[in-house]
């Protein structure tokens, strides 16, 4: 599993074109203030490599068996490393430091509408810091997620819809940027005839469409909002049916996705949840 992860990292972060100016669609992906809303992975965009690792710490408050409402405290930590490819470790060693670090805690209420359908309203607020430029941004987010799951034969399907609004304010200048995103996603998960450490393996195929009312460029960019846009991502990930833990730490799913849209083409190494 660990060796396969490195092979994927080398594949994603291999030869890329020389860096060129980012389009507005690409800025929506690579902007550090909005990185807390990106999935963990390695993004290759216009010759740049952005690594985002989201550690989804959290705690679900105790509730009675069969409770239809549960409350979960979200305590995610997100780190970002820009323009550093894992293959660089061979030549120059590990990066000297992180480029961005964020902590955006929140509260999520999980409401079981029916046996297969769950609603999840949530709010988040925290700080994202650009360590390279010593720049702080305050991040505020809120939204509503709907997840509907069902089984068809040996395949587990999940359909999800989400409305999310994110506000990013730059502490030093008071400038701000925001965006609203509508997300439609679907996953299909199926077991494989193989085991790892005595656990049944599976694969998950996913597709997601993100539609923005306006695309975030970042509060310090000086660019005006110029309308919305849409991005599509398709991919596959592999993991185990039951969570595999090493030293009580869950081993994330690993996969590969391709995100595209107007003026956007990004390869992503999927670590953990697909979206």
Backbone bond lengths (Angstrom), bond angles and torsions (degrees), N, CA, C in turn:
res aa  C-N    CA-C-N  psi(-1)  N-CA   C-N-CA  omega(-1)  CA-C   N-CA-C  phi
1 X - - - 1.464 - - 1.522 110.41 -
2 X 1.356 116.18 -46.01 1.454 119.25 -178.07 1.520 110.31 -66.80
3 X 1.350 117.69 -41.94 1.448 120.62 178.55 1.512 111.76 -62.44
4 X 1.341 117.41 -40.69 1.454 120.98 178.20 1.510 111.85 -61.63
5 X 1.339 116.40 -36.16 1.466 120.55 178.81 1.520 109.95 -61.32
6 X 1.323 117.40 -45.45 1.462 120.50 -179.30 1.518 111.27 -65.67
7 X 1.334 117.79 -36.85 1.453 119.57 177.96 1.525 110.70 -62.31
8 X 1.334 117.00 -41.05 1.454 120.21 178.24 1.512 111.40 -66.22
9 X 1.344 116.37 -40.46 1.453 119.64 178.59 1.525 110.82 -60.53
10 X 1.325 117.25 -43.23 1.454 120.94 -179.43 1.524 110.49 -66.52
11 X 1.311 116.65 -36.17 1.461 119.97 179.48 1.524 111.41 -66.35
12 X 1.330 115.52 -47.95 1.455 119.90 -177.72 1.522 111.20 -66.92
13 X 1.333 116.98 -37.11 1.444 120.75 -172.31 1.524 112.24 -101.46
14 X 1.304 117.02 21.89 1.441 120.72 -179.51 1.507 111.89 -75.60
15 X 1.359 120.10 -151.25 1.449 123.08 -175.65 1.524 111.33 -57.75
16 X 1.337 116.09 130.48 1.453 121.77 177.11 1.511 108.28 -133.18
17 X 1.302 116.70 165.08 1.451 121.31 179.21 1.509 110.68 -70.25
18 X 1.317 116.31 158.77 1.456 120.79 177.43 1.510 109.40 -59.05
19 X 1.342 116.26 144.64 1.459 120.71 -178.19 1.514 110.78 -58.45
20 X 1.311 116.37 140.64 1.453 122.63 179.28 1.518 107.42 -139.76
21 X 1.362 116.50 164.80 1.464 118.64 -177.83 1.517 111.59 -56.22
22 X 1.329 115.61 139.27 1.458 120.23 -179.76 1.518 110.75 -77.98
23 X 1.331 116.47 139.24 1.453 120.69 171.51 1.520 108.71 -77.16
24 X 1.323 116.17 169.53 1.476 119.13 -179.42 1.519 110.88 -64.70
25 X 1.339 117.63 -36.00 1.461 120.55 177.27 1.522 109.99 -61.72
26 X 1.328 117.47 -40.18 1.456 121.17 -179.09 1.523 111.33 -71.03
27 X 1.350 117.12 -34.50 1.458 119.94 176.98 1.519 111.27 -61.47
28 X 1.337 116.54 -32.89 1.465 120.45 179.17 1.517 111.08 -64.32
29 X 1.342 117.01 -25.10 1.453 121.07 -179.81 1.520 111.25 -89.01
30 X 1.340 117.20 -40.60 1.452 120.75 -167.79 1.532 113.71 -95.39
31 X 1.351 119.06 -11.67 1.458 121.01 -177.06 1.519 111.27 -62.50
32 X 1.337 117.38 128.08 1.471 120.04 -170.08 1.520 112.09 -69.63
33 X 1.331 118.72 -29.51 1.452 120.67 -178.31 1.519 113.57 -66.42
34 X 1.336 116.26 -24.19 1.462 120.73 -179.78 1.523 112.04 -102.90
35 X 1.339 116.53 5.59 1.462 120.28 -175.28 1.522 112.95 -63.99
36 X 1.340 117.10 -23.60 1.468 119.24 179.88 1.520 111.83 -64.64
37 X 1.350 117.26 -19.49 1.451 120.62 -178.70 1.522 112.22 -98.10
38 X 1.337 117.72 -1.26 1.461 121.05 176.17 1.522 109.04 -87.10
39 X 1.303 116.29 154.52 1.450 119.05 174.06 1.520 110.48 -75.01
40 X 1.324 117.08 151.38 1.461 119.96 176.83 1.517 109.94 -60.45
41 X 1.330 115.65 143.40 1.449 119.06 176.82 1.504 112.78 158.15
42 X 1.306 114.83 -174.39 1.455 122.49 178.69 1.519 107.48 -113.34
43 X 1.328 116.80 116.35 1.449 122.61 -177.71 1.524 109.93 -102.71
44 X 1.327 116.91 132.22 1.454 121.73 174.62 1.521 107.55 -111.95
45 X 1.359 116.27 112.19 1.454 121.89 -174.07 1.520 109.49 -133.89
46 X 1.338 117.80 118.80 1.469 123.52 175.71 1.525 112.42 46.97
47 X 1.306 116.90 47.47 1.447 120.07 177.44 1.507 114.58 80.41
48 X 1.320 118.01 -2.27 1.458 122.17 177.26 1.523 109.22 -104.03
49 X 1.302 114.94 150.46 1.462 120.05 176.83 1.524 108.54 -120.59
50 X 1.317 116.31 123.48 1.457 122.01 177.94 1.517 108.58 -118.92
51 X 1.316 115.90 121.43 1.462 121.11 176.81 1.521 109.00 -103.81
52 X 1.322 116.54 124.86 1.456 122.47 179.76 1.526 108.01 -121.91
53 X 1.296 116.26 125.32 1.458 121.58 178.88 1.522 108.37 -123.88
54 X 1.319 115.16 114.25 1.452 121.39 -179.86 1.524 108.45 -106.25
55 X 1.324 115.40 118.55 1.468 120.51 178.10 1.530 107.18 -99.31
56 X 1.334 117.77 105.34 1.469 121.17 -170.75 1.521 113.74 -82.50
57 X 1.333 116.48 63.27 1.458 118.61 175.29 1.529 108.67 -60.93
58 X 1.307 116.20 146.62 1.453 119.69 178.42 1.517 111.13 -174.86
59 X 1.308 115.50 171.47 1.464 120.89 -179.00 1.518 109.01 -150.63
60 X 1.324 116.09 124.11 1.455 120.95 176.53 1.518 109.69 -91.00
61 X 1.310 117.13 123.64 1.456 121.56 -177.79 1.524 110.12 -65.28
62 X 1.335 117.51 145.11 1.466 120.40 -179.81 1.529 111.60 -57.69
63 X 1.324 115.49 143.20 1.465 121.66 178.30 1.520 108.29 -148.66
64 X 1.306 115.54 158.26 1.463 120.88 -179.41 1.525 110.41 -65.65
65 X 1.326 116.91 150.47 1.458 121.21 176.19 1.529 109.63 -57.58
66 X 1.313 114.95 132.90 1.461 119.05 179.62 1.511 113.74 80.92
67 X 1.338 118.73 5.64 1.466 121.33 179.32 1.520 110.32 -61.15
68 X 1.318 116.52 137.16 1.461 121.09 -179.36 1.523 112.74 -89.63
69 X 1.314 116.39 -8.64 1.470 120.58 178.11 1.516 108.70 -129.26
70 X 1.307 115.88 124.62 1.455 121.78 177.43 1.526 108.81 -130.42
71 X 1.321 115.17 149.63 1.469 121.19 -178.96 1.517 108.43 -116.55
72 X 1.316 115.59 130.37 1.462 121.30 179.18 1.523 110.28 -121.71
73 X 1.322 115.77 129.06 1.465 121.14 173.91 1.514 107.99 -87.01
74 X 1.322 116.13 125.93 1.463 121.48 -179.22 1.529 108.60 -101.86
75 X 1.337 116.09 124.97 1.463 121.25 -176.63 1.535 110.50 -129.55
76 X 1.328 117.22 55.14 1.466 119.78 -173.23 1.529 112.72 -77.11
77 X 1.309 114.91 142.36 1.465 122.36 172.90 1.527 106.80 -115.83
78 X 1.330 116.99 128.87 1.460 121.67 -178.86 1.520 109.64 -121.19
79 X 1.332 116.34 130.20 1.458 120.38 175.97 1.517 108.92 -119.77
80 X 1.325 115.95 150.40 1.455 121.43 -179.48 1.513 111.05 -132.65
81 X 1.321 116.09 139.14 1.460 122.85 176.12 1.522 107.09 -128.78
82 X 1.329 116.88 119.43 1.462 121.60 -176.16 1.521 111.30 -103.34
83 X 1.341 114.52 146.06 1.467 121.99 173.82 1.522 112.94 52.84
84 X 1.331 116.58 37.04 1.462 120.70 174.08 1.514 107.51 -133.02
85 X 1.311 116.00 119.60 1.456 121.54 -178.82 1.517 109.61 -100.35
86 X 1.330 117.77 139.56 1.466 119.90 179.96 1.522 113.58 -52.38
87 X 1.344 118.39 -30.45 1.460 120.52 178.69 1.526 110.61 -64.04
88 X 1.367 117.23 -22.72 1.459 120.74 179.09 1.522 112.09 -64.35
89 X 1.335 116.89 -20.50 1.465 120.15 179.77 1.530 110.46 -57.65
90 X 1.345 115.87 -34.95 1.463 120.18 -178.47 1.526 110.98 -63.89
91 X 1.348 117.52 -38.33 1.452 121.62 -174.59 1.526 113.23 -91.53
92 X 1.340 117.02 -41.48 1.465 119.50 -171.96 1.515 114.42 -123.18
93 X 1.322 117.39 0.31 1.454 119.69 -179.45 1.519 111.56 82.42
94 X 1.316 115.89 -170.79 1.462 121.84 -179.11 1.520 110.77 -68.21
95 X 1.340 118.53 153.29 1.466 120.03 176.97 1.514 110.72 -62.64
96 X 1.343 115.28 148.41 1.460 120.03 -177.02 1.523 112.70 -68.66
97 X 1.306 117.83 -26.78 1.455 119.74 -179.47 1.511 111.36 -166.12
98 X 1.316 115.64 179.46 1.449 121.97 178.84 1.522 109.54 -87.54
99 X 1.335 115.92 154.93 1.464 120.44 176.41 1.522 111.23 -94.13
100 X 1.321 117.02 -32.65 1.465 119.31 178.02 1.522 109.69 -146.86
101 X 1.317 114.50 150.94 1.464 121.68 -179.96 1.520 107.79 -145.38
102 X 1.305 116.89 133.01 1.459 119.40 -179.84 1.515 111.35 -139.09
103 X 1.322 114.37 150.15 1.459 122.30 173.96 1.518 106.67 -135.75
104 X 1.325 116.45 108.20 1.467 122.00 -175.45 1.526 108.40 -126.15
105 X 1.333 117.38 81.06 1.469 120.53 -178.82 1.530 111.82 -72.18
106 X 1.314 115.33 163.28 1.454 119.04 179.71 1.509 112.21 -165.53
107 X 1.310 114.94 -177.02 1.459 122.91 179.09 1.519 108.36 -127.72
108 X 1.316 115.61 132.62 1.459 121.92 177.84 1.519 109.00 -123.93
109 X 1.320 116.19 131.40 1.463 121.71 177.30 1.530 108.05 -106.05
110 X 1.307 116.00 121.74 1.464 121.38 -178.39 1.531 108.77 -101.32
111 X 1.322 115.96 115.07 1.463 122.41 -175.12 1.524 109.30 -113.87
112 X 1.322 117.04 114.86 1.463 121.45 179.08 1.528 108.61 -82.93
113 X 1.321 116.15 99.57 1.462 120.58 179.75 1.524 110.19 -72.07
114 X 1.317 115.99 -38.71 1.461 121.69 176.58 1.528 107.60 -150.64
115 X 1.304 116.28 -175.01 1.461 119.92 -177.76 1.529 112.05 -61.49
116 X 1.330 116.77 -32.70 1.460 120.79 -175.50 1.531 114.53 -109.82
117 X 1.315 117.40 -6.86 1.475 120.11 -171.39 1.522 109.69 -121.38
118 X 1.323 116.05 131.29 1.460 121.34 -179.56 1.527 110.28 -134.08
119 X 1.340 115.98 135.72 1.464 122.63 174.28 1.523 109.04 -105.00
120 X 1.343 116.73 142.13 1.465 120.89 -175.76 1.530 110.84 -137.79
121 X 1.335 118.38 82.45 1.468 119.72 171.34 1.527 109.59 -71.12
122 X 1.337 117.16 147.37 1.458 120.00 -177.35 1.529 110.93 -153.79
123 X 1.331 114.96 155.00 1.462 122.12 172.99 1.527 107.73 -136.37
124 X 1.342 116.52 149.00 1.454 121.79 -179.42 1.525 109.41 -144.09
125 X 1.319 116.83 150.18 1.466 121.70 176.44 1.524 108.33 -156.55
126 X 1.337 116.03 134.93 1.454 118.73 -179.63 1.513 111.89 -175.20
127 X 1.325 115.44 -158.74 1.462 121.69 -174.05 1.516 109.89 -129.81
128 X 1.336 116.05 136.74 1.466 123.13 171.05 1.517 107.09 -115.54
129 X 1.321 116.40 132.75 1.454 120.39 -176.56 1.524 110.60 -121.52
130 X 1.328 115.49 127.46 1.463 122.34 171.78 1.519 106.62 -85.17
131 X 1.318 116.93 101.75 1.460 121.29 -174.24 1.520 112.31 -71.39
132 X 1.330 116.79 -26.01 1.463 119.59 -179.31 1.525 111.27 -69.53
133 X 1.332 116.39 -36.42 1.466 120.83 -177.08 1.520 112.87 -111.46
134 X 1.354 116.32 6.13 1.462 121.57 -178.66 1.525 110.84 51.08
135 X 1.325 114.68 52.29 1.458 121.54 -177.17 1.525 108.53 -119.63
136 X 1.335 116.37 129.25 1.466 121.50 179.45 1.518 110.61 -105.79
137 X 1.322 115.82 141.37 1.455 121.81 173.81 1.530 108.52 -131.46
138 X 1.325 115.60 136.08 1.461 121.54 175.24 1.523 108.40 -89.29
139 X 1.323 115.41 132.77 1.463 121.14 -176.37 1.523 109.15 -117.67
140 X 1.327 116.07 128.59 1.464 122.43 176.86 1.528 107.97 -127.48
141 X 1.326 116.23 134.51 1.470 119.71 -178.41 1.520 110.10 -145.63
142 X 1.294 114.79 150.91 1.456 120.76 176.86 1.510 109.66 -159.01
143 X 1.313 115.99 153.00 1.450 117.53 -179.70 1.515 113.10 -179.76
144 X 1.306 114.78 -170.93 1.455 122.77 -179.14 1.520 108.13 -139.85
145 X 1.332 114.92 130.71 1.459 121.18 -179.97 1.525 109.32 -119.99
146 X 1.318 116.36 140.22 1.457 122.59 176.71 1.522 107.96 -122.64
147 X 1.333 116.47 129.58 1.463 121.26 -179.24 1.525 108.85 -127.69
148 X 1.319 115.66 125.39 1.464 121.06 178.70 1.529 108.00 -124.17
149 X 1.332 116.66 121.59 1.462 121.00 -177.96 1.514 111.98 -120.97
150 X 1.324 115.94 146.25 1.461 120.65 177.82 1.529 109.16 -157.51
151 X 1.321 115.40 159.64 1.462 122.05 179.92 1.526 110.10 -106.46
152 X 1.332 114.28 137.43 1.461 121.51 172.66 1.522 107.66 -131.57
153 X 1.320 115.54 103.30 1.449 119.29 -174.96 1.522 110.39 65.41
154 X 1.323 116.72 -127.12 1.458 121.56 -179.71 1.525 112.78 -93.27
155 X 1.314 117.17 8.96 1.468 121.49 -176.15 1.517 110.81 -110.41
156 X 1.331 116.05 133.09 1.455 122.73 175.09 1.519 108.23 -99.65
157 X 1.323 117.00 119.20 1.462 122.60 -179.37 1.525 110.30 -104.23
158 X 1.313 116.63 144.81 1.467 121.87 171.42 1.519 108.73 -136.75
159 X 1.328 115.14 130.18 1.460 122.39 176.11 1.522 107.69 -113.50
160 X 1.320 116.88 130.83 1.455 119.42 -177.16 1.523 110.53 -132.70
161 X 1.321 114.40 146.25 1.465 122.52 173.83 1.530 107.06 -132.97
162 X 1.316 115.73 142.51 1.463 118.91 -178.08 1.516 110.42 -147.76
163 X 1.316 115.91 137.53 1.457 122.62 170.15 1.520 107.01 -113.98
164 X 1.325 116.03 125.39 1.465 121.34 -175.58 1.522 109.79 -133.32
165 X 1.337 115.75 136.10 1.468 120.51 173.00 1.524 108.14 -123.06
166 X 1.330 116.76 129.16 1.456 122.58 -177.61 1.526 109.43 -123.72
167 X 1.327 116.03 134.65 1.463 122.44 175.16 1.523 107.99 -121.54
168 X 1.324 116.86 130.29 1.455 122.23 177.45 1.529 108.41 -122.48
169 X 1.330 115.96 122.44 1.466 121.56 179.78 1.519 109.80 -116.56
170 X 1.324 116.05 133.09 1.456 120.69 177.76 1.524 109.58 -86.20
171 X 1.327 115.25 124.24 1.466 119.99 -172.50 1.524 113.00 -63.80
172 X 1.329 117.69 -42.42 1.466 120.81 -173.11 1.518 112.93 -69.31
173 X 1.324 117.38 -36.17 1.467 120.89 -173.89 1.519 113.93 -109.27
174 X 1.323 117.34 -18.55 1.455 120.06 -175.95 1.515 113.59 79.90
175 X 1.342 117.20 0.78 1.460 120.38 177.49 1.525 109.70 -69.16
176 X 1.314 116.48 154.61 1.455 120.02 -177.24 1.521 110.98 -143.65
177 X 1.290 114.67 158.25 1.454 122.76 174.42 1.523 106.77 -142.19
178 X 1.312 117.42 152.11 1.458 119.99 178.95 1.517 109.18 -150.42
179 X 1.307 114.62 164.19 1.457 119.55 176.11 1.521 108.73 -156.30
180 X 1.311 114.61 155.50 1.456 121.94 173.38 1.525 107.90 -118.58
181 X 1.318 115.40 132.50 1.456 120.34 -177.64 1.524 110.95 -123.95
182 X 1.315 116.72 133.05 1.460 123.00 171.11 1.515 106.91 -106.41
183 X 1.319 116.81 124.53 1.461 121.51 -176.93 1.521 110.43 -118.47
184 X 1.327 115.77 131.75 1.458 122.99 173.28 1.523 106.94 -121.97
185 X 1.328 117.14 124.95 1.450 119.62 -176.77 1.517 112.10 -139.54
186 X 1.318 115.43 157.96 1.460 121.49 177.59 1.522 108.69 -146.85
187 X 1.328 115.78 141.62 1.468 121.32 175.97 1.520 109.33 -131.81
188 X 1.318 115.34 149.22 1.468 122.40 174.63 1.527 106.66 -131.15
189 X 1.324 116.73 120.35 1.468 121.79 -173.58 1.523 109.98 -119.76
190 X 1.337 115.49 133.91 1.458 119.40 -175.99 1.527 110.13 -145.22
191 X 1.318 116.56 143.58 1.461 121.54 -178.06 1.525 111.38 -73.89
192 X 1.343 114.38 152.92 1.452 122.37 175.11 1.526 109.73 -109.80
193 X 1.305 115.94 158.78 1.464 119.86 178.09 1.524 109.95 -88.00
194 X 1.317 115.22 60.23 1.468 120.66 -179.72 1.519 108.06 -155.84
195 X 1.316 116.07 156.73 1.461 121.63 179.83 1.521 110.12 -130.49
196 X 1.343 115.19 151.57 1.461 123.30 172.23 1.519 107.00 -129.60
197 X 1.324 116.29 123.29 1.465 121.95 -179.46 1.529 110.95 52.40
198 X 1.341 115.97 38.57 1.451 120.84 177.96 1.510 114.76 77.15
199 X 1.358 117.70 10.77 1.461 121.35 -179.34 1.525 110.34 -113.94
200 X 1.331 114.83 138.44 1.449 121.25 179.73 1.524 109.59 -66.14
201 X 1.332 116.90 131.32 1.466 120.93 178.46 1.525 110.37 -91.76
202 X 1.327 115.64 160.74 1.451 120.99 176.17 1.519 110.04 -149.70
203 X 1.322 114.97 169.44 1.466 120.29 174.50 1.526 108.77 -128.03
204 X 1.329 115.10 154.81 1.453 121.30 -177.17 1.518 108.36 -134.71
205 X 1.319 116.34 122.78 1.461 122.65 175.62 1.528 107.36 -100.94
206 X 1.338 116.82 134.79 1.458 118.62 -176.56 1.523 111.77 -137.67
207 X 1.318 113.86 158.58 1.460 121.86 172.66 1.517 108.38 -145.49
208 X 1.330 116.80 141.39 1.457 120.50 -179.23 1.527 109.41 -144.63
209 X 1.328 115.43 141.57 1.462 122.45 175.80 1.517 107.74 -120.56
210 X 1.344 116.79 123.71 1.460 122.80 176.95 1.522 108.99 -110.73
211 X 1.330 116.59 121.49 1.461 121.52 177.37 1.521 108.53 -114.16
212 X 1.349 117.14 126.80 1.460 123.11 -177.11 1.525 110.62 -108.17
213 X 1.340 115.88 139.86 1.459 119.18 172.42 1.529 109.88 -72.45
214 X 1.326 116.53 -33.19 1.460 122.66 171.64 1.517 107.16 -153.71
215 X 1.311 116.45 149.46 1.457 120.57 -174.21 1.520 110.54 -93.77
216 X 1.333 118.39 130.38 1.461 120.84 -178.37 1.523 111.96 -74.77
217 X 1.349 116.19 130.04 1.456 121.30 174.84 1.517 110.47 -108.16
218 X 1.340 116.93 -13.21 1.467 120.71 -176.89 1.510 110.48 103.04
219 X 1.323 118.20 140.51 1.473 120.97 -175.18 1.511 113.49 -63.62
220 X 1.337 118.97 -23.44 1.461 120.71 -176.95 1.524 112.75 -91.67
221 X 1.332 117.60 0.59 1.462 119.71 -173.95 1.517 112.46 -76.57
222 X 1.356 116.96 -27.15 1.449 119.85 -177.80 1.508 113.19 77.61
223 X 1.330 118.31 5.66 1.457 121.35 -179.40 1.519 110.08 -91.86
224 X 1.331 114.85 142.75 1.456 120.15 176.32 1.517 109.37 -84.51
225 X 1.332 115.51 150.63 1.462 119.51 175.12 1.516 108.60 -62.28
226 X 1.333 116.39 134.98 1.460 119.05 -178.31 1.517 111.46 -126.37
227 X 1.320 115.41 41.38 1.451 119.12 176.01 1.512 113.32 97.44
228 X 1.315 115.08 -179.59 1.446 120.35 -174.11 1.511 113.26 -90.90
229 X 1.290 114.57 -170.45 1.452 120.95 179.80 1.507 109.05 -170.64
230 X 1.307 115.94 170.60 1.459 120.97 -179.79 1.521 109.45 -135.81
231 X 1.322 115.34 144.58 1.456 121.64 177.27 1.523 108.25 -132.21
232 X 1.318 116.45 143.65 1.461 122.99 -179.22 1.527 108.53 -123.18
233 X 1.323 116.66 138.86 1.466 120.07 175.04 1.521 109.36 -132.49
234 X 1.321 115.35 134.70 1.456 123.04 176.49 1.518 108.28 -126.36
235 X 1.320 116.80 142.93 1.451 117.45 -179.15 1.511 113.40 -173.32
236 X 1.322 114.51 -176.08 1.455 121.86 -179.88 1.523 108.24 -144.68
237 X 1.327 117.18 145.30 1.457 121.07 176.46 1.524 109.49 -136.37
238 X 1.326 114.58 159.67 1.468 120.93 -177.49 1.530 109.27 -128.18
239 X 1.320 115.89 144.72 1.456 120.41 179.61 1.513 110.14 -166.80
240 X 1.318 116.16 -151.84 1.465 121.45 179.81 1.522 109.74 -122.10
241 X 1.325 115.42 151.21 1.464 120.41 -179.69 1.528 109.74 -61.79
242 X 1.325 116.69 -49.27 1.451 121.74 173.49 1.525 108.71 -97.32
243 X 1.325 116.15 138.52 1.461 120.40 -175.72 1.524 111.22 -56.49
244 X 1.308 115.28 128.59 1.461 121.99 178.98 1.526 108.14 -92.88
245 X 1.318 117.20 124.54 1.461 121.80 -178.22 1.524 110.63 -119.64
246 X 1.327 114.21 138.86 1.461 121.65 173.88 1.521 107.00 -121.22
247 X 1.323 116.51 120.29 1.465 120.88 -175.89 1.536 110.50 53.90
248 X 1.349 115.96 42.74 1.471 124.07 177.57 1.522 113.25 69.00
249 X 1.332 117.89 4.71 1.463 121.08 178.17 1.526 108.75 -102.14
250 X 1.361 117.95 128.19 1.464 120.46 -179.44 1.526 111.57 -67.32
251 X 1.318 116.42 137.15 1.458 121.76 175.72 1.525 107.82 -84.93
252 X 1.339 118.81 121.91 1.473 120.18 -175.29 1.519 112.65 -72.56
253 X 1.303 115.69 155.04 1.446 121.55 171.66 1.530 108.45 -65.77
254 X 1.317 116.75 152.90 1.456 121.76 -179.30 1.522 108.55 -129.16
255 X 1.332 116.02 136.09 1.454 119.09 179.51 1.511 111.56 -163.24
256 X 1.304 115.29 -168.41 1.457 121.75 -177.72 1.521 109.14 -139.48
257 X 1.338 116.65 135.64 1.457 121.53 179.56 1.512 110.95 -134.10
258 X 1.320 115.33 158.48 1.467 121.50 177.11 1.518 107.68 -127.40
259 X 1.339 116.12 120.76 1.472 122.39 -179.51 1.516 109.04 -108.52
260 X 1.328 116.09 134.75 1.456 119.42 -178.64 1.524 110.15 -147.15
261 X 1.327 115.29 160.72 1.450 123.95 179.95 1.511 108.06 -177.19
262 X 1.335 117.76 -167.14 1.456 120.44 175.99 1.525 109.23 -61.74
263 X 1.323 116.69 122.13 1.473 122.31 178.31 1.522 112.33 58.63
264 X 1.315 118.09 28.58 1.460 120.46 -179.72 1.522 110.13 -137.89
265 X 1.329 114.99 133.40 1.458 121.70 173.19 1.517 107.11 -149.81
266 X 1.325 117.55 110.87 1.462 121.32 -174.79 1.519 110.32 -136.64
267 X 1.322 115.29 133.27 1.456 121.82 173.49 1.522 108.04 -96.84
268 X 1.317 117.04 137.31 1.463 120.47 -177.42 1.520 110.75 -130.36
269 X 1.313 115.41 128.83 1.449 120.65 168.36 1.514 106.94 -82.54
270 X 1.326 117.48 119.09 1.464 122.03 -175.79 1.523 109.23 -85.43
271 X 1.308 115.64 124.76 1.460 122.13 175.29 1.517 108.51 -122.34
272 X 1.325 117.76 112.14 1.456 120.72 -178.29 1.516 111.65 89.82
273 X 1.329 115.06 -137.38 1.458 120.93 -177.85 1.531 110.89 -64.64
274 X 1.332 116.25 142.82 1.467 120.20 -179.30 1.514 112.17 -65.17
275 X 1.364 116.36 -37.85 1.466 120.10 178.83 1.508 109.41 -160.73
